[in-house]
Amino acid sequence: MKILAIDTSTRFLCLGLSEGKRIYEYKLELGTKHSALLIPTIKRALDALGWRMPDIDYFACGLGPGSFTGIRIGVATIKGLSWAMGKPALGVPTLDILAQNIKDVEGDIAVALDAKRGLIYCGIYRKKKDKISRLRPYMLLSCQEFFKAVKPGSIILGDAAGLYHQEMAKYIKGVNILDKDSWYPLPYNIITLAMAGIKDKKAASSATLKPIYLYPKECQIKTVGK
């Protein structure tokens, strides 16, 4: 079984390919160049393994939340490839992918991504005996709301930790803020979650893929007075 999985919701392209227990990882900082470089990068990765696109059995992609443009590019690409190859696809929430970055420790976890406009995309989890469970729905919070939502002593990761490190340390007692090596999705984790989804028979037609947008509206229109 071969899987191709991507996440483009951050400034990094997270690309994973797997065959059985073998997982191949590609992580590239593309900034805002996902639209130009995603397909060529996928092709180069397949060529390096001697694979062809029709060889892929399942396609998977990160659903966000994150960069609106990045999410749309990733989901549209996987939808297109899945439809063209006639193969099933599944989506994996980006916050779930990031929560898997926690290794060798247990406890409460808060994944925090910069949502711009002074807001934070947030996922609250708990890790116990190597199992990570999501405790609350995915949230879009102000900084103050985030400080109240996170339990004292929690582990925090995600790029919002870089923006609000001092405030988090001040307002959340005993918090453990991880460094930037843990702030972005990893190919191994999206492949692992995709495998779990396939095992649970969550893969389906590409038409079922829907991005996770937590903002109430994609665009805000303001009326300017004369």
N, C-alpha and C positions, 0 to 999 in steps of 0.2 A: 504493500500500500504506500503510495507516494502522496505527500501533502505539500502544498505551497501556501504559505501564510504570510500576510504583511500587516503592518500597522503604520499609518502615515499621519496620525493625529498630532504628532509633535514635530519638532524640527529635525528629528532623526527618522530615516527610513529603517524600519525594523523588518527584515526579510528572513524567514525561516523555511527550510526545505527538509523534509524527512522521508526516510525509507526504512520502515521497520523501526529498529531501535537507533538507527543512525540519524543524527540531526545536524544539519549544516546551517551555520549562522552568518548573516551579513547585517552589519549595522553601519550606516553611513549618515553623516550629518549633511543634509541637503538644504536646510533652511526653508526657503520658499520655492525650491526648484523641483518639488516632487513631480509636477506635471510633465516636466521635460525629461527627467532622469529615471522615473519609476520603471517604465517598460524596458528601456535599454538595460537597466540594472538587472531586472528579472531575466532578460535574455542572456546576459553575460553569466549569471549564476547557473542557469540551466545548461548553457554551453560548457561551463567548467566541469559539470558533472556528467556530461554526455547525455543529458535528458532532452526530450522533446516535449512541447506543451501538451500534446495528446497523452503523454505518459502519466500526467497528474491525475490522481483519483479523486482528490478533494481539494477545494479551495477554501481559504479562510481569511478573514480580515478583522482588524480592530475597528470597532464601531464608534469610538469616542467615549466620552466627550473629549473635546480638544479643539484644535484648529478647524474651523468650519470648512475652509478650502481643502485642507489636508484630508479630512475625513471623507469629503465628497470624492476626491481623487481616488483614494484607496477603495472605497466601496464601489464606485463606478467601474474601476479596473477589474476588481474581482467579479462583479456582476457580469461584465462583458466576457471575461475569460471563461467563467463557469457556463454561461449561456452558449458561447461559441463551441466549447468542447463537449457540451452536453453532460457535464459532471456536477455533482452536488456541491453546495457551498454552505458555510456557516459563519456567523459573526461572533466576535468575542469582545465584550466591553473592555475598553482600554484601562479603566481603573482596576479591573480584575487582573489584567496582565501585570500591572505595576505591583499589585499586592503580592504577587508571586516572587518579587525581588527579595522578600524577607527570608533569610536563611538562618538556620541554627539557633533561633530564638523563638520564644512564645510570648503571647500577650496581645494587647489591643493595638490595632494598626489604623492609622489615618493616612489615606492617599490624598495628596493635595496638589492639584494642577492649576497653574495660572489661567484664569478665565478672562483676563483683561478687565478693565473698568472697575478695578479694586475688588473683584470677586474671585472665588475659588471653587473649582470643581472638586467635590469631595466624595470619597467612599470610606465607610467605616467597616472594619473587619476585626476578626479575632482569630489568632492562630493557636491551635492546641493540638499537640501530638501530630505535627506535620500536616494538619488539615486546616485550611483557611476558609472561614465562613463569613459571608457578608451579613452584617447586623442591621443595616438600614438601607433604604433606597438611595440611589445616586442623588447627590444634592448639588445645588448651586447656592453658595453661601457668601455673605459678606464676611470680612475678617472677624468681626465681633461674633457673628453667628458660628463661625468655625471654632473660635476659641471656646465657646460654650458647648459645642457638639463633641469635642474631643476630650476623652477622659484623661485625668492626670496619669502620668506614667506611660502614656501611649508612645508608640513608635510612629514617627512621621516621615514620609518620603514623597518625592515629587518636586517639580520645579518651583512650585509656590513656596517651598521651604527656603529657596534662595532669596526670594523677594521679601519674605516676612519672617526670616529667621529670628531676629531680635524680639519681635512682638510675640511669636510663638513661645519662645523661651521665657518671656516675661509673664504671659497670661495663662500658660498651661503648666501646672506644677509637675515637676519631675519628667518632663517630656524628653524623649530621645530623638533628636533630629538627625537623620542620616545624611551623608554627604552626597555630592552630585553624581557619584558612580551609580547610585540607586534611583535616580530621578526619572529615568526614561525606560520605555518598554524594551525587553530583551527577546530576541528571536526564540530562544529555547522555551521561554514561558508561554508565548503565543502558540507554539507548536504543541506543548504539553496540554494546554487548555483545549486546543482544537481536537487533539486525540481523545480527550475526555468527552467532548461534545459528540464526536463521531461514535464513541462507544455507547453513549446515551441516546443515540439515534436522533440527534438534533440537526444533523446536516439535511438540507432540503434544497429546493429550487432557489436559484439566485434571487428570484422575485421576493423572497421572504426577508432579505437583508434590509434592515432599516437603521440608519445612523442614530446615535443617541445625541440629541440636541437638548440641553437643559435650559437654555434661554427660552423664555416664553415666546419670543419672536426672533427669527433669524436677523431681521433688520428693524431698526427703530426709526420711525419717521417723525421728525419734529416740525411743527408749523412755526415759521418765523414771521413775526409781526412786521407790518410795514414801518 
